[in-house]
Amino acid sequence: MAEKGGKCPVFLFFSVNASGQFCGVAEMSGRVDFSKNMPFWQHDKWNGFFPVKWHIIKDVSNPRLRHIILENNENKPVTNSRDTQEVKFPQGTEMLNIFKSYSAKTSILDDFGFYENRQKALQEKRAKPTTPTLDNSLSKIVESSQFQKLDDSKSHKLVLVEVKEALPSKCCVPSKSW
């Protein structure tokens, strides 16, 4: 659809590095702005940001998704993917259905205290000027957001994003263009 000049939504599956689980699904709600940087990433390989709209925030363990194989990633399970790994429509739809139907007891929102403390420790270690901490702003956004049902008739592009630090309401993208 993008080749024909039409717009198609881009959905992002989030997971915290080495957590053994995915933690949510968001949709890009605006263009990438490469002129701005976000100060909270552990590595300086990221630049720019884009706004996202959260659709699902819950922990889904890797074993629930491991059976989904990505042909465009050497036939590895989706759980072995890395940042910016594209997920084809059938596999992405299956992931969305699992997220939708899974009854989770936890979410990344439960872990913000841990991530805020880790961020503060990293900032002190770097001895750079302090940056604002994540003050549970995501939970405020989630509370005020209206989650809409995904329209099955639309064409969607699905992209896997692996979160390296905490889960922001604006996401950074790799410095290489995709």
C-alpha positions in Angstrom: 0.0 0.0 0.0 2.9 2.4 0.8 4.2 1.9 -2.7 0.9 3.2 -4.1 1.2 6.4 -2.1 -1.5 5.4 0.4 -1.1 5.5 4.2 -0.9 2.4 6.2 -0.7 2.2 10.0 2.6 0.9 11.5 2.2 -1.1 14.7 5.2 -1.7 17.0 5.6 -4.7 19.4 7.7 -3.7 22.4 9.9 -5.9 24.6 12.5 -5.1 27.2 15.9 -6.5 26.3 16.5 -9.8 28.1 13.1 -9.7 29.9 11.8 -12.9 28.3 8.5 -11.2 27.4 6.8 -8.6 25.2 5.2 -5.7 27.0 2.9 -3.9 24.6 1.7 -2.9 21.2 1.7 0.7 20.0 0.9 2.5 16.7 3.1 5.2 15.2 0.9 8.3 15.4 3.2 10.7 13.6 6.2 11.1 11.4 9.8 10.5 12.6 11.5 13.8 13.6 15.2 13.2 13.1 16.0 16.8 14.3 15.2 15.9 18.0 16.9 13.5 20.3 15.6 11.9 23.5 18.0 11.8 26.5 17.1 8.6 28.2 18.6 5.9 25.9 21.5 3.9 27.3 23.4 4.0 24.0 24.0 7.0 21.7 23.2 5.1 18.6 19.6 6.5 18.5 18.5 9.8 17.1 15.1 11.3 16.4 11.7 10.4 17.8 8.1 9.7 16.8 4.9 9.8 18.8 3.0 6.6 19.5 -0.5 5.6 20.5 -0.6 2.7 22.9 -3.2 0.0 22.1 -2.2 -2.8 24.5 0.0 -2.7 27.6 0.5 -6.1 29.2 3.3 -8.6 29.7 3.1 -11.6 27.3 5.8 -14.2 27.9 8.0 -15.4 25.1 6.8 -19.0 25.2 3.3 -17.8 24.1 4.8 -16.2 21.0 7.8 -18.5 20.2 5.8 -20.6 17.7 5.5 -17.6 15.4 8.3 -18.0 12.8 9.6 -15.1 10.7 10.7 -16.1 7.2 12.4 -12.7 6.7 14.6 -13.3 9.8 16.2 -16.7 8.9 13.1 -18.6 10.0 13.7 -17.7 13.6 10.9 -17.3 16.2 9.6 -13.8 16.6 11.1 -13.9 20.1 14.6 -14.0 18.6 14.1 -10.7 16.8 16.0 -7.5 17.2 15.2 -3.8 16.9 13.3 -2.7 13.7 12.6 -6.3 12.6 9.7 -6.2 10.3 6.9 -8.7 11.1 4.8 -9.7 8.1 1.0 -9.3 8.2 0.0 -12.9 9.0 2.5 -13.2 11.9 1.7 -9.8 13.1 -2.0 -10.5 13.2 -1.3 -13.7 15.1 0.7 -11.7 17.6 -2.0 -9.1 18.0 -4.6 -11.9 18.6 -2.4 -13.4 21.3 -1.9 -10.0 22.9 -5.7 -9.3 22.8 -6.8 -12.7 24.2 -4.0 -13.2 26.8 -5.1 -12.5 30.4 -2.0 -10.9 31.9 -1.4 -10.4 35.6 1.4 -7.9 35.1 2.5 -5.0 32.9 5.6 -2.8 32.4 3.7 -0.1 34.3 4.3 -2.2 37.4 8.0 -1.9 36.9 8.4 1.9 36.4 10.0 2.3 39.9 12.8 -0.1 38.9 13.4 1.6 35.6 13.4 5.1 37.1 16.0 4.0 39.7 18.1 2.4 37.0 17.9 5.5 34.9 19.0 7.7 37.8 21.9 5.3 38.5 23.0 5.4 34.9 22.8 9.2 34.8 24.9 9.5 37.9 27.4 7.1 36.5 27.7 9.1 33.3 28.1 12.3 35.3 26.2 14.2 32.6 23.7 16.9 33.4 20.6 15.3 34.8 17.6 14.7 32.5 14.0 14.5 33.6 13.0 11.0 34.9 10.0 9.1 33.7 7.4 10.0 36.3 4.9 7.4 35.4 3.9 9.7 32.5 3.1 6.6 30.5 0.6 5.5 33.0 -1.1 8.9 32.8 -1.1 8.7 29.1 -2.6 5.2 29.3 -5.3 6.3 31.7 -6.3 9.2 29.4 -6.0 7.2 26.1 -9.0 5.6 24.5 -8.0 2.2 23.2 -9.7 1.5 19.9 -10.4 -1.9 18.4 -8.1 -2.5 15.4 -10.0 -2.6 12.1 -9.3 -5.9 10.4 -10.0 -4.5 7.0 -7.1 -2.0 7.0 -3.7 -2.8 5.7 -1.1 -2.7 8.5 2.7 -2.7 8.6 4.0 -4.4 11.8 7.4 -3.7 13.2 9.1 -5.2 16.2 10.8 -2.7 18.6 13.0 -3.9 21.5 13.0 -1.4 24.3 16.5 -1.0 25.8 15.6 1.2 28.8 12.2 2.3 29.9 9.1 2.6 27.8 8.6 6.3 26.7 5.6 7.9 25.1 7.9 9.0 22.3 10.1 6.4 20.7 13.6 6.7 19.3 14.6 5.2 16.0 17.9 3.8 14.8 20.2 6.4 13.1 20.2 4.3 10.0 17.2 4.9 7.7 14.8 2.1 7.1 
